[in-house]
């Protein structure tokens, strides 16, 4: 009998003003299964802090999946206020 091990990578940031944001990092989101997997970790969090999926995909930057924002790595790194990056 084998057990399935699921490794989830999720970053939670607590900036100096004590306001938390969650970041999921993915290279690209080429299909629906990948989208569900990458956004799924954030959907499991039951609070209302901002949640982002950061990818290398410039074309889909600014998108939204069930209230979670997708942003390109470039735009995320250049943004001074992470909460206003894709509004």
C-alpha positions in Angstrom: 0.0 0.0 0.0 1.4 3.3 -1.0 0.6 6.7 0.4 0.2 9.8 -1.7 2.3 12.7 -0.5 1.3 16.2 -1.5 3.8 19.0 -1.1 2.3 22.4 -1.1 4.4 25.5 -1.5 2.8 28.6 -0.2 4.3 31.9 1.1 2.6 34.0 3.7 4.0 37.4 4.2 3.5 39.7 7.2 4.7 43.2 6.2 5.6 45.8 8.7 2.0 47.1 9.1 0.9 43.6 10.2 -1.3 43.1 7.1 -0.9 39.6 5.7 -0.8 38.5 2.1 -0.5 35.0 0.6 1.5 34.2 -2.4 1.5 31.0 -4.5 4.3 30.7 -7.0 4.0 28.8 -10.3 6.0 28.9 -13.5 3.1 28.9 -15.9 -0.6 28.0 -15.9 -1.0 26.1 -19.2 -4.1 24.1 -18.5 -7.2 23.8 -16.2 -5.6 21.1 -14.0 -2.6 23.4 -13.3 -4.9 26.3 -12.5 -6.9 24.2 -10.0 -3.7 22.9 -8.4 -2.0 26.3 -8.0 -5.1 28.3 -6.9 -6.4 25.4 -4.8 -3.9 26.0 -2.0 -5.1 29.5 -1.6 -8.8 28.6 -1.8 -8.3 26.4 1.2 -7.4 29.4 3.4 -10.5 30.7 5.1 -9.5 34.3 5.8 -10.0 37.5 3.8 -6.4 38.6 3.4 -5.2 39.2 -0.2 -4.1 36.1 -2.2 -2.0 36.1 -5.3 -0.6 33.5 -7.8 2.6 34.8 -9.2 3.7 33.4 -12.6 6.1 34.1 -15.4 3.0 34.5 -17.7 2.8 38.2 -18.8 -0.3 37.6 -20.9 -2.6 36.4 -18.1 -1.3 38.9 -15.5 -4.1 40.8 -13.8 -6.5 37.9 -14.1 -8.7 36.5 -11.3 -9.8 33.0 -10.4 -12.5 32.8 -7.7 -11.3 36.0 -6.1 -7.6 35.2 -6.2 -5.4 37.5 -8.3 -2.9 36.3 -10.8 0.1 38.6 -11.5 3.3 38.2 -13.5 6.5 38.0 -11.6 7.8 41.1 -13.2 4.8 43.2 -12.2 4.8 41.8 -8.7 8.5 42.6 -8.2 8.1 46.1 -9.6 5.0 47.0 -7.5 5.7 49.0 -4.4 2.3 48.3 -2.9 1.6 44.6 -3.4 -2.1 44.9 -2.7 -2.6 47.4 -5.5 -0.5 45.6 -8.2 -3.5 44.3 -10.2 -6.4 46.4 -9.1 
